[in-house]
Amino acid sequence: MTLEPSPDPGSPAREADLRLAGEWLAQHGLTGARPTPLLASRLAVRRRARLAAHIILAVLIIASSLAATSAFGGRQPRPPLLALTALVAGLLLAQSLLDRWVRRVDRRAGATLSRRAAHLVQPGWQAVLGRPYAVFVAVTFAGAMVLAGSALAVPDPTVRQLAVVLLIGLLGVTAITAMQLHHLLRRPVVAQDEESLTADVIMRVEDARELSVPSAQWSLPMVLLFGTAPGWWSVGAVAYLLLGLAAFVVLQSRMPPSVTVAQRVMSV
């Protein structure tokens, strides 16, 4: 992988990024490629963006929990719900800026290449995410929405208020995930040879699979309504969680690794 070097290659942070890039290449079987400052910077920005995305989802879960407290003690739910909706909009903006940052780093990286790969590949969602993962994400979202909708049918006003909070949170998570996938598919291909093109596709596949983990969809129903809704709802929530975990484990074990997916994309 003969990528052009970037500034300050001798700094401690750069050396740590290069070491992590070498480990990443070894984990994916790209032993013939050497870690370069360009690859190291791309992997580093993705690690930071992934951490920030986790923080965004954590903020959403915490804010939903705080909004849910207004359902107790006879408080009016409208101000907390409006605040939660405004927060969701703010988190969407933050995620958009985060994805633009990653894409901007990729563009700058591409501009430093002495040449570009002759047959650049811009993988679509089926190549990057895969149909099984897409089906899993859709079913998981549908199950969470069914749980929230069934709670709305409970005559208890407290449960209904919590269900509205849950719906806002789930819609916010879905919008953030869809935005991340949209930006992922629009990121420029940064490659000038076969090895760097393979690494580019691997990064896309790993980013897409990270988006398929429904942490918030599993957490929000349990945090907001478990123990408050009727017993049948709690049983359904536990069943939804266990079935989802089992399906995710099977999916992870049956699907080919990201390097295999990248090789298939390259062959096409």
SEKEMI-435973 format. One record per residue (C-alpha): residue number from 1; chain; y, x, z. Coordinates in pm, whole numbers. Layout:
// residues N
{NUM A {Y X Z}}
...
// end
This chain:
// residues 268
{1 A {0 0 0}}
{2 A {290 207 -128}}
{3 A {591 24 4}}
{4 A {932 181 36}}
{5 A {1034 304 383}}
{6 A {1305 132 584}}
{7 A {1578 280 804}}
{8 A {1516 454 1139}}
{9 A {1145 518 1092}}
{10 A {1136 745 1396}}
{11 A {1269 503 1659}}
{12 A {1029 403 1940}}
{13 A {1040 37 1838}}
{14 A {962 130 1477}}
{15 A {673 351 1584}}
{16 A {529 67 1793}}
{17 A {562 -171 1499}}
{18 A {387 81 1273}}
{19 A {103 115 1522}}
{20 A {63 -263 1540}}
{21 A {73 -281 1160}}
{22 A {-207 -26 1140}}
{23 A {-414 -229 1383}}
{24 A {-343 -545 1179}}
{25 A {-462 -376 859}}
{26 A {-778 -253 1030}}
{27 A {-853 -601 1169}}
{28 A {-837 -745 819}}
{29 A {-1050 -480 656}}
{30 A {-767 -320 461}}
{31 A {-870 26 570}}
{32 A {-756 185 245}}
{33 A {-396 78 301}}
{34 A {-158 269 522}}
{35 A {91 98 752}}
{36 A {443 123 613}}
{37 A {780 49 773}}
{38 A {824 -246 539}}
{39 A {494 -408 637}}
{40 A {563 -330 1002}}
{41 A {902 -501 990}}
{42 A {754 -811 821}}
{43 A {481 -841 1081}}
{44 A {727 -780 1364}}
{45 A {964 -1056 1252}}
{46 A {670 -1296 1228}}
{47 A {559 -1214 1581}}
{48 A {908 -1282 1712}}
{49 A {944 -1600 1509}}
{50 A {606 -1724 1632}}
{51 A {708 -1661 1993}}
{52 A {1037 -1845 1938}}
{53 A {850 -2139 1780}}
{54 A {626 -2161 2087}}
{55 A {937 -2165 2306}}
{56 A {1083 -2448 2095}}
{57 A {769 -2659 2145}}
{58 A {767 -2579 2517}}
{59 A {1129 -2694 2544}}
{60 A {1036 -3017 2369}}
{61 A {746 -3083 2608}}
{62 A {960 -3008 2915}}
{63 A {1246 -3223 2786}}
{64 A {1006 -3510 2717}}
{65 A {873 -3481 3072}}
{66 A {1226 -3493 3214}}
{67 A {1312 -3793 2998}}
{68 A {998 -3964 3121}}
{69 A {1118 -3943 3481}}
{70 A {1385 -4200 3398}}
{71 A {1107 -4457 3361}}
{72 A {1049 -4437 3735}}
{73 A {1287 -4569 3996}}
{74 A {1425 -4845 3775}}
{75 A {1665 -4628 3576}}
{76 A {1792 -4737 3235}}
{77 A {1597 -4543 2970}}
{78 A {1861 -4541 2698}}
{79 A {2068 -4231 2799}}
{80 A {1759 -4005 2845}}
{81 A {1612 -4130 2517}}
{82 A {1936 -4060 2333}}
{83 A {1950 -3715 2490}}
{84 A {1589 -3649 2389}}
{85 A {1659 -3760 2033}}
{86 A {1962 -3531 2017}}
{87 A {1753 -3245 2156}}
{88 A {1486 -3302 1889}}
{89 A {1757 -3278 1622}}
{90 A {1883 -2955 1781}}
{91 A {1533 -2809 1791}}
{92 A {1484 -2898 1426}}
{93 A {1803 -2708 1344}}
{94 A {1687 -2412 1554}}
{95 A {1351 -2406 1376}}
{96 A {1522 -2425 1039}}
{97 A {1742 -2127 1125}}
{98 A {1437 -1939 1252}}
{99 A {1247 -1995 927}}
{100 A {1552 -1897 722}}
{101 A {1568 -1574 920}}
{102 A {1206 -1488 832}}
{103 A {1267 -1573 467}}
{104 A {1583 -1361 462}}
{105 A {1391 -1063 602}}
{106 A {1130 -1108 329}}
{107 A {1399 -1121 60}}
{108 A {1555 -799 189}}
{109 A {1210 -640 198}}
{110 A {1146 -744 -162}}
{111 A {1477 -596 -270}}
{112 A {1368 -251 -147}}
{113 A {1056 -241 -365}}
{114 A {1068 9 -649}}
{115 A {862 -232 -861}}
{116 A {704 -575 -824}}
{117 A {343 -676 -878}}
{118 A {278 -770 -1239}}
{119 A {104 -1099 -1155}}
{120 A {277 -1243 -852}}
{121 A {99 -1529 -681}}
{122 A {291 -1813 -514}}
{123 A {9 -1992 -329}}
{124 A {36 -2366 -277}}
{125 A {-54 -2560 35}}
{126 A {-421 -2596 -62}}
{127 A {-462 -2221 -98}}
{128 A {-258 -2133 212}}
{129 A {-358 -2409 455}}
{130 A {-673 -2550 297}}
{131 A {-786 -2909 271}}
{132 A {-999 -2905 592}}
{133 A {-708 -2783 803}}
{134 A {-473 -3035 639}}
{135 A {-716 -3319 715}}
{136 A {-750 -3197 1074}}
{137 A {-371 -3192 1121}}
{138 A {-334 -3541 972}}
{139 A {-614 -3690 1185}}
{140 A {-478 -3526 1500}}
{141 A {-131 -3667 1437}}
{142 A {-274 -4011 1358}}
{143 A {-478 -4009 1679}}
{144 A {-174 -3918 1888}}
{145 A {31 -4194 1724}}
{146 A {-247 -4446 1789}}
{147 A {-247 -4347 2156}}
{148 A {129 -4390 2177}}
{149 A {117 -4722 1990}}
{150 A {-158 -4861 2212}}
{151 A {50 -4775 2519}}
{152 A {338 -4980 2375}}
{153 A {112 -5285 2394}}
{154 A {71 -5250 2772}}
{155 A {284 -5512 2953}}
{156 A {400 -5263 3217}}
{157 A {765 -5170 3128}}
{158 A {723 -4821 3278}}
{159 A {430 -4747 3050}}
{160 A {619 -4879 2749}}
{161 A {918 -4657 2826}}
{162 A {689 -4356 2855}}
{163 A {526 -4452 2526}}
{164 A {867 -4451 2355}}
{165 A {932 -4102 2494}}
{166 A {591 -3997 2366}}
{167 A {665 -4133 2019}}
{168 A {996 -3946 2000}}
{169 A {826 -3625 2108}}
{170 A {540 -3664 1859}}
{171 A {775 -3737 1571}}
{172 A {982 -3433 1667}}
{173 A {673 -3209 1672}}
{174 A {562 -3343 1335}}
{175 A {903 -3285 1179}}
{176 A {916 -2929 1314}}
{177 A {566 -2852 1183}}
{178 A {644 -3000 840}}
{179 A {963 -2794 824}}
{180 A {773 -2477 913}}
{181 A {514 -2541 642}}
{182 A {788 -2613 388}}
{183 A {963 -2285 463}}
{184 A {629 -2101 462}}
{185 A {551 -2218 110}}
{186 A {900 -2121 -10}}
{187 A {892 -1766 126}}
{188 A {918 -1505 -151}}
{189 A {616 -1297 -242}}
{190 A {679 -937 -134}}
{191 A {430 -711 -312}}
{192 A {418 -431 -563}}
{193 A {43 -365 -582}}
{194 A {-288 -536 -513}}
{195 A {-311 -427 -150}}
{196 A {39 -539 -57}}
{197 A {-16 -868 -240}}
{198 A {-336 -926 -42}}
{199 A {-149 -855 282}}
{200 A {125 -1101 180}}
{201 A {-129 -1380 122}}
{202 A {-308 -1300 450}}
{203 A {20 -1338 641}}
{204 A {79 -1676 478}}
{205 A {-270 -1800 562}}
{206 A {-242 -1688 924}}
{207 A {101 -1849 961}}
{208 A {-32 -2176 816}}
{209 A {-335 -2179 1044}}
{210 A {-112 -2114 1341}}
{211 A {81 -2429 1246}}
{212 A {-242 -2632 1245}}
{213 A {-300 -2581 1619}}
{214 A {-193 -2919 1769}}
{215 A {-90 -2790 2111}}
{216 A {195 -3038 2157}}
{217 A {-5 -3333 2018}}
{218 A {-273 -3265 2278}}
{219 A {-30 -3191 2561}}
{220 A {231 -3468 2532}}
{221 A {-1 -3769 2592}}
{222 A {-161 -3599 2892}}
{223 A {172 -3490 3041}}
{224 A {357 -3818 2990}}
{225 A {108 -4101 3030}}
{226 A {-216 -3979 3186}}
{227 A {-263 -4143 3526}}
{228 A {20 -4391 3462}}
{229 A {-128 -4597 3179}}
{230 A {-433 -4821 3237}}
{231 A {-775 -4666 3284}}
{232 A {-893 -4748 2934}}
{233 A {-596 -4556 2792}}
{234 A {-672 -4250 3007}}
{235 A {-1035 -4256 2890}}
{236 A {-916 -4274 2530}}
{237 A {-675 -3984 2584}}
{238 A {-950 -3765 2731}}
{239 A {-1184 -3857 2444}}
{240 A {-909 -3776 2192}}
{241 A {-854 -3437 2351}}
{242 A {-1222 -3343 2375}}
{243 A {-1303 -3457 2022}}
{244 A {-1001 -3271 1889}}
{245 A {-1100 -2951 2068}}
{246 A {-1457 -2978 1939}}
{247 A {-1337 -3036 1582}}
{248 A {-1099 -2742 1607}}
{249 A {-1373 -2510 1732}}
{250 A {-1603 -2616 1448}}
{251 A {-1321 -2572 1198}}
{252 A {-1240 -2225 1323}}
{253 A {-1604 -2119 1310}}
{254 A {-1682 -2265 967}}
{255 A {-1370 -2172 771}}
{256 A {-1360 -1829 604}}
{257 A {-1133 -1562 753}}
{258 A {-785 -1518 615}}
{259 A {-876 -1201 424}}
{260 A {-1150 -1390 237}}
{261 A {-904 -1666 147}}
{262 A {-659 -1403 24}}
{263 A {-925 -1243 -193}}
{264 A {-1008 -1580 -348}}
{265 A {-642 -1642 -424}}
{266 A {-619 -1297 -581}}
{267 A {-924 -1363 -796}}
{268 A {-766 -1681 -930}}
// end
